């Protein structure tokens, strides 16, 4: 993600590349999974026949290409235009801050809209040729689209962390319902576990309506289970990393403070409770820096030992009676010695 103080142009190029490449890869994998599930896995009429040739060989590749260009290039460029304040190196307004912190959801909804259009378009096209293909096509595109949108959100949130950090510098935004760490974990559970289970339930229902052989049913369950294991583990890993990363930044900052480096501060980029933890660490570090500065300034006037004693017993007023001895020493010609010696 680069350094916080890197040039704005370089940061913009990095964010654009991260967004574009991650979304392109996610959509391509999603389209490949849809093709495999429809053609091989999900029970139902085969679409590998000449009647579906126009849909599978022409319409599907064209739509996938157009959706990738729209979702991965044009939508991300439009999103960065709405984040122009960060690229102009100026503080955001309240509205710009809100847009920046909700941008991962906005981009995810845009990707979901493309998958919804594909759902309607291809379900209609396949249904016109053979109405019995509607259930398998609709189910496959729905499951793949929901999962792809989950990955799109994870990757977009990661790529936009520098923008989120700049937005959070303007102050902590109001908490949004279901937008915290709990919502993030529940999203990973829903996409990684609930969606595949729902898919298996629908496959079981389809087999009652249109019976299939035990071999075909076993293949379907094995493939869907494998896909669920892979996508679920990857989604959970991304969720755990997005949760652990802010904690690790605070832990690293605490270790630096223990070493006496009180100028340490962490980048606040998370809009959940973890971001509040990062901001709280920075406030703590600022308080420690102020206390150390007072100790240094006070120590220069009265000595470090007296300053330490005063700070340790700051709650008591007045002084102490001590028996002391004072020895005055005068060196004859001290000024001349000081002027002539190194």
C-alpha positions as CSV (number, residue, x, y, z in Angstrom):
1,X,0.0,0.0,0.0
2,X,3.0,2.3,0.0
3,X,4.1,4.9,2.5
4,X,1.7,7.5,4.1
5,X,3.9,10.4,2.8
6,X,4.4,9.1,-0.8
7,X,3.6,11.4,-3.7
8,X,-0.1,11.6,-4.5
9,X,0.3,10.6,-8.2
10,X,2.1,7.4,-7.2
11,X,-0.6,6.6,-4.6
12,X,-3.3,7.1,-7.2
13,X,-1.7,4.8,-9.7
14,X,-1.2,2.1,-7.0
15,X,-4.8,2.3,-5.9
16,X,-6.1,2.2,-9.4
17,X,-4.0,-0.9,-10.3
18,X,-4.9,-2.7,-7.1
19,X,-8.6,-2.1,-7.6
20,X,-8.6,-2.9,-11.3
21,X,-6.5,-6.1,-11.2
22,X,-8.3,-7.5,-8.2
23,X,-11.7,-6.9,-9.6
24,X,-10.7,-8.3,-13.0
25,X,-9.4,-11.5,-11.4
26,X,-12.4,-11.9,-9.2
27,X,-14.9,-11.5,-12.1
28,X,-12.9,-13.9,-14.3
29,X,-12.8,-16.6,-11.6
30,X,-16.5,-16.1,-11.0
31,X,-17.4,-16.4,-14.7
32,X,-15.2,-19.6,-14.9
33,X,-17.0,-21.1,-11.9
34,X,-20.4,-20.3,-13.4
35,X,-19.5,-21.9,-16.7
36,X,-18.2,-25.1,-14.9
37,X,-21.2,-25.4,-12.6
38,X,-23.8,-24.8,-15.3
39,X,-22.1,-27.2,-17.8
40,X,-20.9,-30.0,-15.6
41,X,-22.0,-29.8,-12.0
42,X,-25.6,-28.6,-11.4
43,X,-28.2,-31.1,-12.3
44,X,-30.5,-30.2,-15.2
45,X,-30.6,-30.1,-19.0
46,X,-27.2,-29.8,-20.7
47,X,-26.4,-26.5,-22.3
48,X,-23.6,-27.9,-24.4
49,X,-25.8,-28.4,-27.4
50,X,-26.2,-26.6,-30.7
51,X,-29.4,-24.8,-29.6
52,X,-27.4,-22.9,-26.9
53,X,-24.4,-22.2,-29.1
54,X,-25.2,-18.5,-29.7
55,X,-25.6,-17.9,-25.9
56,X,-22.6,-19.9,-24.8
57,X,-20.2,-19.0,-27.6
58,X,-21.2,-15.4,-28.4
59,X,-23.4,-13.7,-25.8
60,X,-21.6,-15.0,-22.7
61,X,-18.1,-14.0,-23.7
62,X,-19.3,-10.6,-24.9
63,X,-21.2,-9.9,-21.7
64,X,-18.3,-11.0,-19.5
65,X,-15.9,-8.7,-21.4
66,X,-18.3,-5.7,-21.2
67,X,-19.0,-6.4,-17.5
68,X,-15.3,-6.6,-16.7
69,X,-14.6,-3.3,-18.5
70,X,-17.4,-1.6,-16.8
71,X,-16.9,-3.0,-13.3
72,X,-13.1,-3.1,-13.2
73,X,-12.1,0.0,-15.2
74,X,-14.9,2.5,-15.6
75,X,-16.5,2.1,-12.2
76,X,-13.1,2.3,-10.4
77,X,-12.1,5.4,-12.3
78,X,-15.5,7.0,-11.4
79,X,-14.9,6.0,-7.8
80,X,-11.5,7.7,-7.7
81,X,-13.0,10.8,-9.2
82,X,-15.3,11.0,-6.2
83,X,-12.2,10.7,-4.0
84,X,-10.5,13.6,-5.7
85,X,-10.0,15.5,-2.4
86,X,-7.5,12.8,-1.3
87,X,-5.6,13.1,-4.6
88,X,-5.6,16.9,-4.3
89,X,-4.0,16.6,-0.8
90,X,-6.7,18.5,1.0
91,X,-8.9,17.6,4.0
92,X,-12.3,16.2,3.2
93,X,-15.7,17.7,4.0
94,X,-18.1,15.7,6.1
95,X,-19.9,14.5,2.9
96,X,-16.6,13.5,1.2
97,X,-15.5,11.6,4.4
98,X,-18.8,9.7,4.4
99,X,-18.4,8.8,0.7
100,X,-14.8,7.7,1.2
101,X,-15.6,5.4,4.1
102,X,-18.6,3.8,2.3
103,X,-16.8,3.5,-1.1
104,X,-16.1,-0.2,-0.7
105,X,-19.8,-0.9,-0.3
106,X,-20.6,1.4,-3.3
107,X,-18.2,-0.4,-5.6
108,X,-19.5,-3.8,-4.3
109,X,-23.1,-2.8,-5.1
110,X,-22.0,-1.7,-8.6
111,X,-20.4,-5.1,-9.2
112,X,-23.6,-6.8,-7.8
113,X,-25.7,-4.7,-10.2
114,X,-23.6,-6.2,-13.1
115,X,-24.2,-9.7,-11.9
116,X,-27.9,-9.0,-11.4
117,X,-28.2,-7.8,-15.0
118,X,-26.3,-11.0,-16.1
119,X,-28.7,-13.0,-14.0
120,X,-31.8,-11.6,-15.7
121,X,-30.2,-11.6,-19.2
122,X,-28.9,-15.2,-19.2
123,X,-31.8,-16.7,-17.3
124,X,-34.1,-15.1,-19.9
125,X,-32.0,-16.3,-22.9
126,X,-31.6,-19.8,-21.6
127,X,-35.3,-19.9,-20.7
128,X,-36.4,-18.9,-24.1
129,X,-34.5,-21.8,-25.6
130,X,-35.4,-24.3,-22.9
131,X,-37.5,-23.4,-19.8
132,X,-36.1,-26.3,-17.8
133,X,-32.7,-24.6,-17.7
134,X,-34.0,-21.6,-15.7
135,X,-33.5,-23.1,-12.2
136,X,-29.9,-24.2,-12.7
137,X,-28.9,-21.0,-14.5
138,X,-30.5,-18.8,-11.9
139,X,-29.1,-20.7,-9.0
140,X,-25.6,-20.8,-10.4
141,X,-25.4,-17.1,-11.3
142,X,-26.9,-16.1,-7.9
143,X,-24.4,-18.2,-5.8
144,X,-21.4,-17.1,-7.9
145,X,-22.5,-13.5,-8.0
146,X,-23.0,-13.2,-4.2
147,X,-19.6,-14.8,-3.6
148,X,-17.8,-12.6,-6.1
149,X,-19.3,-9.5,-4.5
150,X,-18.0,-10.6,-1.1
151,X,-14.5,-10.9,-2.5
152,X,-14.9,-7.6,-4.3
153,X,-15.7,-5.9,-1.0
154,X,-12.7,-7.4,0.7
155,X,-10.3,-6.5,-2.0
156,X,-11.7,-3.0,-2.4
157,X,-11.6,-2.3,1.3
158,X,-7.9,-3.3,1.3
159,X,-7.0,-1.2,-1.8
160,X,-8.7,1.9,-0.4
161,X,-7.0,1.9,3.0
162,X,-4.8,4.9,2.2
163,X,-8.0,6.9,1.3
164,X,-9.7,5.7,4.5
165,X,-6.7,6.8,6.5
166,X,-6.9,10.3,5.0
167,X,-10.7,10.4,5.7
168,X,-10.3,9.3,9.3
169,X,-7.8,12.0,9.9
170,X,-10.7,14.5,9.7
171,X,-12.4,12.9,12.7
172,X,-14.2,9.7,13.7
173,X,-17.4,9.3,11.7
174,X,-20.7,8.3,13.3
175,X,-21.1,4.5,13.7
176,X,-23.1,2.7,11.1
177,X,-25.3,-0.3,12.0
178,X,-23.7,-3.6,10.9
179,X,-20.6,-1.8,9.7
180,X,-18.3,-2.9,12.5
181,X,-16.1,-5.9,13.1
182,X,-19.2,-8.1,13.9
183,X,-20.8,-7.2,10.5
184,X,-17.5,-8.0,8.7
185,X,-17.3,-11.4,10.3
186,X,-20.9,-12.2,9.7
187,X,-20.5,-11.3,6.0
188,X,-17.6,-13.7,5.7
189,X,-19.7,-16.4,7.4
190,X,-22.7,-15.8,5.1
191,X,-20.6,-15.9,1.9
192,X,-18.3,-18.7,2.9
193,X,-20.8,-21.0,4.7
194,X,-24.4,-20.0,4.4
195,X,-24.4,-19.4,0.6
196,X,-22.9,-22.9,-0.3
197,X,-25.2,-24.6,2.1
198,X,-28.2,-22.9,0.5
199,X,-26.9,-24.0,-2.8
200,X,-26.7,-27.6,-1.7
201,X,-30.3,-27.3,-0.3
202,X,-31.6,-26.1,-3.7
203,X,-29.7,-28.9,-5.5
204,X,-31.5,-31.4,-3.2
205,X,-34.8,-29.8,-4.0
206,X,-34.0,-30.0,-7.8
207,X,-33.3,-33.7,-7.5
208,X,-36.9,-34.2,-6.1
209,X,-38.3,-32.3,-9.1
210,X,-36.0,-33.8,-11.7
211,X,-34.4,-37.0,-10.4
212,X,-30.8,-37.6,-11.3
213,X,-28.4,-40.5,-10.8
214,X,-26.5,-41.0,-7.6
215,X,-23.3,-40.5,-9.5
216,X,-24.3,-37.1,-10.8
217,X,-25.6,-36.1,-7.4
218,X,-22.3,-37.2,-5.8
219,X,-20.3,-35.2,-8.3
220,X,-22.5,-32.2,-7.7
221,X,-22.0,-32.4,-3.9
222,X,-18.3,-33.0,-4.2
223,X,-17.7,-30.0,-6.5
224,X,-19.9,-27.6,-4.5
225,X,-18.3,-28.8,-1.3
226,X,-14.8,-28.2,-2.7
227,X,-15.7,-24.8,-3.9
228,X,-17.3,-24.0,-0.6
229,X,-14.2,-25.1,1.3
230,X,-11.9,-23.0,-0.9
231,X,-13.9,-19.8,-1.0
232,X,-15.0,-20.1,2.6
233,X,-11.4,-20.5,3.9
234,X,-10.1,-17.7,1.7
235,X,-12.9,-15.3,2.7
236,X,-12.3,-16.2,6.4
237,X,-8.6,-15.6,5.9
238,X,-9.2,-12.2,4.4
239,X,-11.6,-11.3,7.2
240,X,-9.1,-12.4,9.9
241,X,-6.3,-10.5,8.3
242,X,-8.4,-7.3,8.0
243,X,-9.2,-7.7,11.7
244,X,-5.7,-8.6,12.9
245,X,-3.8,-6.0,10.8
246,X,-4.9,-2.9,12.9
247,X,-4.2,-4.8,16.1
248,X,-0.7,-5.7,14.8
249,X,-0.1,-2.0,14.0
250,X,-0.9,-1.0,17.6
251,X,1.2,-3.8,19.0
252,X,4.2,-2.7,16.9
253,X,3.6,0.9,18.0
254,X,3.6,-0.2,21.7
255,X,6.8,-2.0,21.2
256,X,8.4,1.1,19.8
257,X,7.2,3.2,22.8
258,X,8.6,0.6,25.2
259,X,11.9,1.3,23.5
260,X,11.6,5.0,24.3
261,X,10.5,6.1,20.9
262,X,7.6,8.4,21.9
263,X,7.2,9.9,18.4
264,X,5.5,6.7,17.3
265,X,2.1,6.9,15.7
266,X,0.1,4.4,13.7
267,X,-1.9,5.0,10.6
268,X,-5.7,5.0,11.3
269,X,-7.3,3.3,8.3
270,X,-10.1,1.1,9.7
271,X,-13.6,2.6,10.1
272,X,-14.7,0.0,12.7
273,X,-13.9,-0.4,16.4
274,X,-10.4,-1.3,15.4
275,X,-9.9,2.1,13.9
276,X,-11.0,3.6,17.2
277,X,-8.3,1.4,18.9
278,X,-5.7,2.8,16.5
279,X,-6.8,6.4,17.2
280,X,-6.8,5.7,21.0
281,X,-3.2,4.5,20.7
282,X,-2.2,7.7,19.0
283,X,-3.9,9.8,21.7
284,X,-2.0,7.8,24.3
285,X,1.3,8.2,22.5
286,X,0.6,12.0,22.3
287,X,0.0,12.1,26.0
288,X,3.3,10.2,26.7
289,X,5.2,12.6,24.4
290,X,3.8,15.6,26.3
291,X,4.7,14.1,29.6
292,X,8.2,13.3,28.4
293,X,8.6,16.9,27.1
294,X,7.5,18.3,30.4
295,X,10.0,16.0,32.2
296,X,12.8,17.2,29.9
297,X,12.0,20.9,30.3
298,X,11.5,20.7,34.0
299,X,14.6,18.6,34.4
300,X,16.7,21.3,32.7
301,X,15.7,23.7,35.4
302,X,15.8,21.7,38.6
303,X,17.7,18.5,37.6
304,X,16.3,15.2,36.4
305,X,16.2,13.7,39.9
306,X,14.1,16.5,41.3
307,X,11.9,16.6,38.3
308,X,11.3,12.8,38.6
309,X,10.5,13.2,42.3
310,X,8.1,16.0,41.6
311,X,6.3,14.1,38.8
312,X,6.1,10.9,40.9
313,X,4.5,12.9,43.8
314,X,2.5,15.4,41.9
315,X,-0.5,15.0,44.1
316,X,1.2,16.5,47.2
317,X,1.6,20.2,47.6
318,X,4.2,22.1,49.7
319,X,7.7,21.1,50.3
320,X,10.0,19.1,52.6
321,X,12.4,20.1,55.4
322,X,15.9,18.7,54.9
323,X,19.2,19.2,56.6
324,X,21.7,20.0,53.8
325,X,25.3,21.1,53.5
326,X,26.4,23.5,50.7
327,X,30.0,23.8,49.6
328,X,31.0,26.9,47.6
329,X,34.2,26.6,45.5
330,X,35.8,29.5,43.7
331,X,38.7,29.0,41.3
332,X,41.0,32.0,40.9
333,X,41.1,33.2,37.3
334,X,38.2,30.9,36.2
335,X,37.2,33.3,33.4
336,X,40.7,33.4,32.0
337,X,41.1,29.6,32.2
338,X,37.7,29.0,30.5
339,X,38.6,31.4,27.7
340,X,42.1,29.9,27.1
341,X,41.3,26.2,27.5
342,X,39.5,24.0,24.9
